[in-house]
């Protein structure tokens, strides 16, 4: 009997069904968060003017020498946002689906079973819930990251010239989001510790090619300065807001740690190679520095957690799915798409821009004057043409402005440096804002209150 004839049939792709089910569930919770609509606002400006603006045109606060290497991301998100209220949320669901399916494909290539795949998908969704549910700029890094890791694992097993595909992948990634630095760090570990890097010339060439691709952006040679300012901003220094450290009192952070621990134990069972251990250790340190980095650790461990104790032979690995299996996958994904579309239509504005219903009132009160507003409403105002004092990207402003903005976001106290006459705060911070000057309430909108300075 030939080896091909002895190959066991592949079971039905129940892990794909798990992906479809989770995407349908996530569609009822996906939202737009901070660190998103400022990108759309810049993209709208680029599309309207045909040129990259200097600095942040929608902000009135003093600005630092900020460089803009992510015009591609700005154009992409601006175009998607122009399709409708829930278009960005729909894009998030498409990205999540592609990410989970890529993780499964990587795990199956390692010999993972359907049952293990369904478990891993569940752990990823639970552990990385905040990154998968909240639509932000970093969402654009999710798919490039898992694609890069999958390619590295494939090259580790069968080294070849396919490693060069990482160079164009990192080129595109670097024009989308700064998490490409995480991918570059993982690549560095792979090239040093894995035989999959191939001959020395290939290792050096791919490493240099990926590193140099990071400056092939709209900011050019100034791109490194952008990364330095982004990583050294005041929020990162304080460990707050989008740079907050893991909090054991926060349910999502606890879920992240538990999911990562289970995935690590499952991965250890399959005896991962040295480069994966080293990369996982580095990603764990990154998670300890900021909870937002935990998604990279979870996604890196996911496919490795599907690896069995005994690696399958090349002849028996990844048999083609039966036709009914392909039909099951297609049917499940179509059902998930329909369920997701229905959920987004039903939810409507709840999946749209944060605070969009307040924009018209704030614009009327502001009457062209700059507005100091809380996040993420400030970004929605910026997208809709209202000038704000300061907002994301926080590193576009001097350190003093960053500190004043964070103090306002946390305590509601209007900074003395803010030359504004209109302030928008949550109801619970009205007293703090009023204590910092002479203000009167001009609009009570329920969740938020619009204040105007009394002259």
C-alpha positions as CSV (number, residue, x, y, z in Angstrom):
1,X,0.0,0.0,0.0
2,X,1.4,3.4,-0.9
3,X,2.0,6.1,1.6
4,X,-0.6,8.3,-0.1
5,X,-3.2,5.5,0.2
6,X,-2.3,5.1,3.9
7,X,-2.8,8.7,4.7
8,X,-5.7,9.1,7.1
9,X,-8.5,11.4,6.0
10,X,-8.6,14.8,7.5
11,X,-11.5,15.4,9.9
12,X,-14.1,18.0,9.3
13,X,-12.8,21.5,10.0
14,X,-14.6,22.2,13.3
15,X,-11.9,24.7,14.2
16,X,-13.1,26.8,11.2
17,X,-16.6,26.6,12.6
18,X,-15.3,27.8,15.9
19,X,-13.8,30.8,14.1
20,X,-17.1,31.6,12.4
21,X,-19.0,31.2,15.7
22,X,-16.7,33.6,17.6
23,X,-16.7,36.2,14.8
24,X,-20.5,36.1,15.0
25,X,-20.4,36.7,18.7
26,X,-17.8,39.4,18.5
27,X,-20.0,41.3,16.0
28,X,-22.3,42.1,18.9
29,X,-19.6,43.7,20.9
30,X,-17.2,45.3,18.4
31,X,-16.7,49.1,18.9
32,X,-14.5,51.9,17.8
33,X,-12.1,53.1,20.4
34,X,-9.4,55.8,21.0
35,X,-6.4,55.8,18.7
36,X,-8.5,55.4,15.5
37,X,-10.4,58.4,14.2
38,X,-7.4,60.8,14.4
39,X,-6.0,58.5,11.6
40,X,-9.2,58.9,9.7
41,X,-9.1,62.7,10.2
42,X,-5.6,62.9,8.7
43,X,-6.5,60.5,5.9
44,X,-9.5,62.7,5.0
45,X,-7.2,65.7,4.8
46,X,-4.7,63.9,2.6
47,X,-7.5,62.8,0.3
48,X,-8.9,66.3,0.1
49,X,-5.7,68.2,-0.4
50,X,-3.6,65.6,-2.2
51,X,-0.7,66.2,0.1
52,X,0.5,65.2,3.6
53,X,-0.3,68.0,6.1
54,X,2.4,69.4,8.4
55,X,1.8,68.2,11.9
56,X,-1.8,67.7,13.2
57,X,-4.0,70.2,11.4
58,X,-7.1,69.5,13.6
59,X,-5.3,70.6,16.9
60,X,-4.6,74.1,18.2
61,X,-2.1,73.3,21.0
62,X,1.6,73.9,20.4
63,X,3.0,70.9,18.5
64,X,6.3,69.1,18.5
65,X,8.3,68.2,15.4
66,X,6.1,65.2,14.6
67,X,6.7,62.9,11.6
68,X,4.0,61.0,9.7
69,X,5.1,57.6,8.3
70,X,1.6,55.9,8.2
71,X,-0.1,57.8,5.4
72,X,-1.0,54.4,3.9
73,X,-3.0,53.5,7.0
74,X,-4.6,57.0,7.0
75,X,-5.8,56.6,3.5
76,X,-7.1,53.1,4.1
77,X,-9.0,53.9,7.2
78,X,-10.3,57.2,5.7
79,X,-11.6,55.3,2.6
80,X,-13.3,52.6,4.8
81,X,-14.8,55.1,7.1
82,X,-16.4,56.9,4.2
83,X,-18.4,53.7,3.4
84,X,-20.7,54.2,6.3
85,X,-21.2,54.4,10.1
86,X,-20.2,50.8,10.9
87,X,-17.7,50.3,8.1
88,X,-14.7,50.4,10.4
89,X,-16.3,47.9,12.8
90,X,-16.9,45.6,9.8
91,X,-13.2,46.0,8.8
92,X,-12.3,44.9,12.3
93,X,-14.3,41.7,12.0
94,X,-12.8,40.9,8.6
95,X,-9.3,41.4,10.1
96,X,-10.1,39.2,13.1
97,X,-11.5,36.5,10.8
98,X,-8.3,36.5,8.7
99,X,-6.1,36.5,11.8
100,X,-7.8,33.5,13.3
101,X,-7.9,31.5,10.1
102,X,-4.1,32.3,9.6
103,X,-3.4,31.0,13.1
104,X,-5.3,27.8,12.4
105,X,-3.5,27.3,9.1
106,X,-0.2,27.7,10.8
107,X,-1.2,25.3,13.6
108,X,-2.5,22.7,11.2
109,X,0.8,22.8,9.3
110,X,2.5,21.9,12.6
111,X,0.2,18.9,12.9
112,X,-2.5,20.4,15.1
113,X,-5.9,18.7,15.4
114,X,-9.3,20.3,14.9
115,X,-10.2,19.9,18.6
116,X,-6.9,21.6,19.6
117,X,-7.5,24.3,17.0
118,X,-11.0,25.1,18.3
119,X,-9.6,25.4,21.9
120,X,-6.8,27.6,20.7
121,X,-9.2,29.9,18.8
122,X,-11.3,30.2,22.0
123,X,-8.2,31.0,24.1
124,X,-7.1,33.7,21.6
125,X,-10.5,35.4,21.6
126,X,-10.8,35.3,25.4
127,X,-7.2,36.4,26.0
128,X,-7.0,39.1,23.3
129,X,-10.6,40.3,23.6
130,X,-9.8,44.0,24.0
131,X,-7.6,43.9,20.8
132,X,-10.2,42.0,18.9
133,X,-13.3,43.8,20.0
134,X,-12.0,47.4,20.1
135,X,-11.2,48.9,16.6
136,X,-8.0,50.9,16.8
137,X,-5.0,51.7,14.6
138,X,-3.1,48.7,16.0
139,X,-5.7,46.4,14.5
140,X,-3.8,46.9,11.2
141,X,-0.8,45.1,12.7
142,X,-2.7,41.9,13.7
143,X,-2.7,40.2,10.3
144,X,0.9,41.1,9.2
145,X,2.1,39.8,12.6
146,X,0.5,36.3,12.2
147,X,1.5,36.1,8.6
148,X,5.1,36.9,9.4
149,X,5.2,34.4,12.3
150,X,3.6,31.7,10.1
151,X,6.2,32.3,7.4
152,X,9.0,32.0,9.9
153,X,7.7,28.7,11.3
154,X,7.4,27.3,7.8
155,X,10.9,28.4,7.0
156,X,12.2,26.8,10.2
157,X,10.8,23.5,9.1
158,X,11.8,23.8,5.4
159,X,14.4,26.6,4.8
160,X,14.2,28.2,1.4
161,X,14.1,31.4,-0.6
162,X,10.5,32.0,0.6
163,X,12.0,33.9,3.5
164,X,12.5,36.9,1.2
165,X,8.7,37.4,1.2
166,X,9.2,39.0,4.6
167,X,10.8,42.0,3.1
168,X,7.7,43.2,1.1
169,X,5.5,42.2,4.0
170,X,7.4,44.4,6.4
171,X,7.5,47.2,3.9
172,X,3.7,47.3,3.8
173,X,3.4,46.7,7.6
174,X,5.8,49.7,8.3
175,X,3.4,52.0,6.4
176,X,0.5,50.8,8.5
177,X,1.5,50.8,12.1
178,X,4.5,50.9,14.5
179,X,4.0,47.4,15.8
180,X,6.2,46.4,12.9
181,X,9.0,46.9,15.5
182,X,7.6,43.9,17.4
183,X,7.7,41.9,14.2
184,X,11.3,43.0,13.5
185,X,12.3,41.9,17.0
186,X,10.8,38.5,16.5
187,X,12.5,38.2,13.1
188,X,15.8,39.1,14.7
189,X,15.4,36.2,17.1
190,X,14.5,33.9,14.3
191,X,17.4,34.9,12.1
192,X,19.9,34.4,14.9
193,X,18.6,31.2,16.5
194,X,16.7,29.2,13.8
195,X,18.3,27.1,11.1
196,X,15.4,28.3,9.0
197,X,17.2,31.5,8.3
198,X,19.3,29.5,5.8
199,X,22.8,30.6,4.6
200,X,24.4,33.6,6.3
201,X,24.0,35.8,3.2
202,X,20.2,35.2,3.2
203,X,19.9,35.9,6.9
204,X,21.8,39.2,6.6
205,X,20.0,40.1,3.4
206,X,16.5,39.5,4.8
207,X,17.3,41.2,8.1
208,X,18.8,44.3,6.4
209,X,16.0,44.3,3.8
210,X,13.3,44.3,6.5
211,X,15.1,46.8,8.6
212,X,15.7,49.2,5.7
213,X,12.1,48.8,4.6
214,X,11.0,50.6,7.7
215,X,12.2,53.9,6.4
216,X,10.5,53.5,3.0
217,X,7.5,55.4,4.3
218,X,5.9,58.8,3.9
219,X,8.3,60.1,6.6
220,X,11.4,58.7,4.9
221,X,14.6,58.9,7.0
222,X,12.7,60.7,9.8
223,X,10.7,57.5,10.5
224,X,13.0,56.4,13.4
225,X,12.4,59.8,15.1
226,X,8.7,59.0,14.9
227,X,9.2,55.6,16.7
228,X,11.4,57.3,19.3
229,X,8.7,59.9,20.1
230,X,5.9,57.3,20.0
231,X,7.6,54.9,22.4
232,X,8.7,57.7,24.7
233,X,5.5,59.7,25.1
234,X,4.1,60.8,28.4
235,X,1.5,58.1,28.6
236,X,4.1,55.4,28.1
237,X,6.3,57.0,30.7
238,X,3.4,57.0,33.2
239,X,2.2,53.6,32.2
240,X,-1.4,54.8,31.8
241,X,-4.2,54.9,29.2
242,X,-3.2,53.0,26.1
243,X,0.1,52.2,27.7
244,X,-1.3,50.9,31.0
245,X,0.5,48.0,32.6
246,X,-1.2,44.7,33.4
247,X,-3.7,45.2,36.2
248,X,-4.7,42.1,38.2
249,X,-7.9,43.9,39.2
250,X,-9.0,44.2,35.6
251,X,-10.9,41.2,34.2
252,X,-9.6,41.5,30.7
253,X,-6.0,41.6,31.9
254,X,-6.6,38.6,34.1
255,X,-8.1,36.8,31.1
256,X,-5.1,37.8,29.0
257,X,-2.7,36.3,31.6
258,X,-4.7,33.1,32.0
259,X,-5.0,32.5,28.3
260,X,-1.3,33.2,27.7
261,X,-0.4,30.7,30.5
262,X,-2.6,28.0,29.1
263,X,-1.3,28.6,25.6
264,X,2.3,28.5,26.9
265,X,1.6,25.1,28.7
266,X,0.1,23.7,25.5
267,X,3.0,25.0,23.4
268,X,5.6,23.5,25.8
269,X,3.9,20.1,25.4
270,X,5.0,20.2,21.7
271,X,8.6,21.0,22.5
272,X,9.0,24.3,20.5
273,X,12.4,25.1,19.0
274,X,14.8,27.5,20.8
275,X,13.9,30.5,18.7
276,X,10.2,30.3,19.7
277,X,11.1,30.1,23.4
278,X,13.4,33.2,23.1
279,X,10.7,35.1,21.1
280,X,8.0,34.2,23.6
281,X,10.2,35.4,26.5
282,X,10.7,38.7,24.8
283,X,7.0,39.1,24.1
284,X,6.3,38.2,27.7
285,X,8.6,41.1,28.8
286,X,6.7,43.4,26.5
287,X,3.4,42.3,28.0
288,X,4.8,43.1,31.5
289,X,5.7,46.6,30.3
290,X,2.2,47.3,28.7
291,X,-0.9,45.2,28.7
292,X,-1.6,46.2,25.1
293,X,1.4,44.1,24.0
294,X,-0.2,41.0,25.3
295,X,-2.0,40.4,22.0
296,X,1.4,39.7,20.3
297,X,2.3,37.1,23.0
298,X,-1.1,35.3,22.6
299,X,-1.0,35.3,18.8
300,X,2.6,34.0,18.8
301,X,1.8,31.1,21.2
302,X,-1.5,30.2,19.5
303,X,-0.3,28.1,16.6
304,X,2.5,26.6,18.7
305,X,-0.1,25.5,21.1
306,X,-1.6,23.3,18.4
307,X,1.7,21.4,17.8
308,X,1.5,17.7,19.0
309,X,4.1,16.0,21.1
310,X,5.2,13.9,18.1
311,X,5.6,16.0,14.9
312,X,3.8,14.4,11.9
313,X,5.9,13.1,9.0
314,X,5.9,15.1,5.8
315,X,3.9,12.4,4.2
316,X,1.1,12.5,6.8
317,X,1.0,16.2,7.7
318,X,-1.8,18.4,6.5
319,X,-3.8,16.1,4.3
320,X,-6.2,17.9,2.1
321,X,-9.7,18.5,3.5
322,X,-12.6,16.5,2.1
323,X,-15.0,18.3,-0.1
324,X,-17.7,18.3,2.5
325,X,-15.1,19.9,4.9
326,X,-14.5,22.8,2.5
327,X,-18.3,23.2,2.1
328,X,-18.7,23.3,5.9
329,X,-16.0,26.0,6.2
330,X,-17.5,28.1,3.5
331,X,-21.0,27.7,4.9
332,X,-19.8,28.6,8.4
333,X,-18.0,31.7,7.2
334,X,-21.0,32.8,5.1
335,X,-23.3,32.4,8.1
336,X,-20.8,34.4,10.3
337,X,-20.7,37.2,7.7
338,X,-24.5,37.3,7.6
339,X,-24.8,37.3,11.4
340,X,-22.1,39.9,11.6
341,X,-23.8,42.2,9.1
342,X,-27.1,41.8,10.9
343,X,-25.5,42.6,14.2
344,X,-23.9,45.7,12.9
345,X,-27.1,46.9,11.3
346,X,-29.1,46.3,14.5
347,X,-26.5,48.0,16.6
348,X,-26.0,50.9,14.3
349,X,-24.4,53.9,16.0
350,X,-23.3,51.7,18.9
351,X,-20.7,50.3,16.6
352,X,-19.9,53.7,15.0
353,X,-17.8,56.7,16.0
354,X,-17.8,57.2,19.8
355,X,-20.0,60.2,20.8
356,X,-21.0,60.9,17.2
357,X,-24.5,62.0,18.4
358,X,-22.9,64.9,20.4
359,X,-20.9,66.3,17.5
360,X,-23.5,68.7,16.1
361,X,-24.2,70.2,19.5
362,X,-20.5,70.7,20.4
363,X,-19.9,72.2,16.9
364,X,-22.7,74.7,17.5
365,X,-21.4,75.8,20.9
366,X,-17.8,75.9,19.7
367,X,-18.7,78.1,16.7
368,X,-15.2,77.6,15.3
369,X,-13.3,77.9,18.6
370,X,-11.0,75.1,19.7
371,X,-12.6,72.5,22.1
372,X,-10.9,70.6,24.9
373,X,-12.7,67.2,25.0
374,X,-12.2,63.8,26.5
375,X,-11.1,60.7,24.5
376,X,-12.3,59.1,22.3
377,X,-14.9,61.9,21.6
378,X,-12.0,64.3,20.8
379,X,-11.0,62.2,17.9
380,X,-14.6,62.0,16.6
381,X,-14.8,65.8,16.8
382,X,-11.6,66.0,14.9
383,X,-12.8,63.7,12.2
384,X,-16.0,65.7,11.8
385,X,-14.1,69.0,11.3
386,X,-14.2,70.5,14.9
387,X,-10.8,71.9,16.0
388,X,-9.7,70.3,19.3
389,X,-7.0,71.6,21.6
390,X,-5.1,68.3,21.7
391,X,-5.8,64.6,21.2
392,X,-4.2,61.5,19.8
393,X,-1.5,61.1,18.6
394,X,-0.3,62.4,21.9
395,X,3.4,62.3,20.9
396,X,2.7,65.0,18.3
397,X,2.8,67.5,21.1
398,X,5.5,68.8,23.5
399,X,5.9,66.9,26.7
400,X,4.2,69.6,28.8
401,X,1.1,69.5,26.6
402,X,1.0,65.7,26.8
403,X,1.1,65.9,30.6
404,X,-1.6,68.6,30.7
405,X,-3.8,66.5,28.4
406,X,-3.4,63.3,30.5
407,X,-4.1,65.2,33.7
408,X,-7.3,66.5,32.1
409,X,-8.4,63.1,30.9
410,X,-7.8,61.6,34.3
411,X,-9.0,64.3,36.7
412,X,-11.1,66.7,34.5
413,X,-9.0,69.7,35.6
414,X,-8.7,72.1,32.7
415,X,-5.0,72.9,32.2
416,X,-3.9,76.5,32.5
417,X,-2.0,76.2,29.3
418,X,-5.1,75.3,27.3
419,X,-6.3,78.4,25.4
420,X,-9.9,77.2,25.1
421,X,-13.3,78.5,25.9
422,X,-15.3,75.3,25.3
423,X,-14.7,72.1,27.3
424,X,-16.5,68.7,27.1
425,X,-16.3,66.5,30.1
426,X,-18.1,63.5,31.5
427,X,-20.9,64.3,34.0
428,X,-18.8,63.1,36.9
429,X,-15.9,65.6,36.2
430,X,-18.0,68.8,35.9
431,X,-17.1,69.8,39.4
432,X,-13.3,69.3,38.8
433,X,-13.4,71.2,35.5
434,X,-15.4,74.1,37.1
435,X,-12.9,74.4,39.9
436,X,-10.1,75.2,37.4
437,X,-11.8,78.4,36.2
438,X,-15.1,80.2,35.7
439,X,-17.2,77.9,33.7
440,X,-20.9,77.6,33.0
441,X,-22.9,74.6,31.7
442,X,-24.3,75.4,28.2
443,X,-25.4,71.9,27.2
444,X,-26.2,68.9,29.4
445,X,-26.2,65.9,27.0
446,X,-26.7,63.3,29.7
447,X,-23.4,61.3,29.5
448,X,-21.3,64.4,28.9
449,X,-21.6,68.1,29.7
450,X,-20.5,71.1,27.5
451,X,-19.0,73.9,29.4
452,X,-18.2,77.5,28.3
453,X,-15.8,79.9,29.9
454,X,-17.5,82.9,31.5
455,X,-15.7,86.1,30.5
